[in-house]
Amino acid sequence: MDIKERVAQETRTLLFGIKPDIGYIEPIADGFADIVIPLVRADMQREIGSRPRIVCLCGSTRFKDAFTKAQLEETLAGKIVLTIGCNMKSDTEIFGHLSEADFNATKIKLDELHKRKIDLADEVFILNVGGYVGESTSSEIAYAENIGRPIYYLEDKSGTFKAEGR
């Protein structure tokens, strides 16, 4: 495979979360996203001109009301909102029928998919209701920090609302 085909394949992997030959994420090189995503964004900017900012909502699925409220507020603020796949129930309610191994495999896939949403976002909004940040959200925060996305929190560590005016 020549370099042009490899870049195209890796870009599809980063943007869509699927690697055609193996069906899951396996980046070819560390730091690839740091190079490719800005180039793709620059091309998109040239093609479509100015676009609304993209925000990715992160947090525990147990806070469905916070996701619903944030999604509406961010949309009304003129932003494109990327959020969890289903915020009607908790992971356990949706996937509780699965074996522990299948549940864990599904959770890993969903966590990776959400990181691809972070790749596409201009900013990340953490819905840390009551100051709660679980394992998946902690991983998403670390990922967003690593790729240089601005991160905003619904509440500070004391549980005080702080997102307004960000």
N, C-alpha and C positions, 0 to 999 in steps of 0.2 A: 504494500500500500504506500503510495507516495504521500508527501507531507500535506498536500492540499486535501486529499481524501481523508487523511488522519485528522486534520483540523476540522473538517466538516463533520466527521463522525463524533469527535469529542464535543463539538458545539451542540450537536443534537443531544448528546448525553447530558450535558450541563443544562440545557434549556428544557428538555422534556423528561429527563430522569431515566431514560431507557437506553441501554447499549444493545444494538440490534443482535449481535452474535451471542450474548450471554443473558440478556434480559434484566440486568440490574446495574446499579452504578458501580463503576470501577474506573476512576479517573486514571488517565495514562501517566500524568506527571503532577507532582505537587506544585501548586501555584498556577496551574493552567487556567483556572477560573479567573485569577487576578489579571491575566493577560487577555483572555478571550471575551469575557463578559463586557468589559469597557469598549472593546472594538465593536462588538455586536450592537451595544447601545449607541455608539457613535454613528454607525451605519443607519440604525433605526432613526436617530435624530435627523440625519440628513434626508432620509426618505420621507418622514412624516412631519418634519418640522417640530415645533414646540408641542409637548404633550403634558398632560397632568402628571403630577408626582405619583409614584406608586408606593403604597405603604403595605407592609406585611404585618398582620396581627399575629402575635404569639402569646401563648398562655395555656393554662390547664383547660381541658374541655369541660371540666365541671363548672366553669364560669360562663355558661351559655348566654346568660343575660348580658354580661359584660361584652362578649363578642358581638351580640346583636346590636347593642347600644353603640359600641365603637365603630362597627361597620357602617351604621347609618350616619353617625356624626362625621366620619372621615369621608364618606361618599358626598354628603351635603357640603363638605369643605372643598369639594372638587377633586378629590383624589381617587385613583384607582385602588381598590382594596383587594388584597390577596389574604385569604383567611383559611381556617381549617376546613377540611372537606365536608364535615357534618357536625354542626353544633347543636343538634337536637337532643343528644344524649351523651353520656360519658362513654369512654372507651370500653369500660366493663359492660355497660348496658348494650352496646352495639356488638361487641366481640366476645361476650361472656360465654357463648356456646362453643367457642373454639378451645382446643386443647391448649395447654400452657405453651407448648412449642410453637403452635400455629399462631397463637395470640402474640407471642414475642416476635415472630417473623413478620407478622402484619404490622406491628408497632414500629419495627425497624424500617420497613418500607415507607410507612407514612411519615416517620421522622425525616427520612432522606428526601422525600417529596417536598416536605415543608422547607427544607434547606434550599431546594431549587427555587422555591418561591422567594426566599430571602435573596438569592442570587439576582432575581429579576427586580427586586424592590429598590427604591431609592432610600427608604428609611424603614425602621422596624419599631413597632409599638408593642411593648410588653404589657399584657393585661395581668398584672400581679395583684389580684384582688386580695386585700388583707395582708399584703406583702408576700403572699405565697408564690414561690417559683419552684416547680418540680424539676425532676431529672431531665425530661425532654426539653423543657423551656430553658433550663440552664445550658444545655448543649446548643440550643439555637442561639442563645445570647453569645456564647463563646464563638460560635461560627460567624455570626454577624460582626462581632468585634474583629475577628481574624481577617475578614474581607473588607473591613473599613466602612461598614454601614453605620449611619447614625442610629442610635438607640434611644427611645423614649419610654418612660414607664408611666403607667396609670397612677401608681402610688409610690411614695418613697418608702424607705425601709421601716418607718414607723407606722405605715398604713394610711398616711395622709394623702389625699388626692392631690396630684401635681401636674397632670398632663395638660390642663387648660393653658392656652397661650404658648404652646410649644411651637 
